[in-house]
Amino acid sequence: MKLIVKLLLTAFAVLVLSNLLSGIVVENYVTAVIIALVLAVLNTFIRPILVVLTLPITIVTLGLFLLVINAIIILIAGNLVSGFYVNGFFTALIFSVLLSIFRSVLFGLIKEEE
């Protein structure tokens, strides 16, 4: 049940951010839910591989390269999901940072209610 709520909150965050950022397009609500699901799968399987492969760069940049990895995950999701368009790398970078902040706030609200 918690997973479904988190997916729906992520979909809500994607919809809100697509309205705030001009370089992100989400066609409808179903697409937002699919994006949330694809992001969850990519963050579970692909992100750890990218983190291990880029560990030296991440150490040298004191962890800031993880922002680039998040942007790459957003770009991959943009290529996988039809109806979700990302204008470029910097748009994906801003979107990933804002999505992380928004999700943290929303998931924090869930923990307070339980």
PyMOL commands that set and color helices and strands:
alter all, ss='L'
color gray80, all
select helices_A, chain A and resi 2-20+29-53+55-60+65-80+89-113
alter helices_A, ss='H'
color red, helices_A
select strands_A, chain A and resi 24-26+84-86
alter strands_A, ss='S'
color yellow, strands_A
deselect
rebuild
show_as cartoon
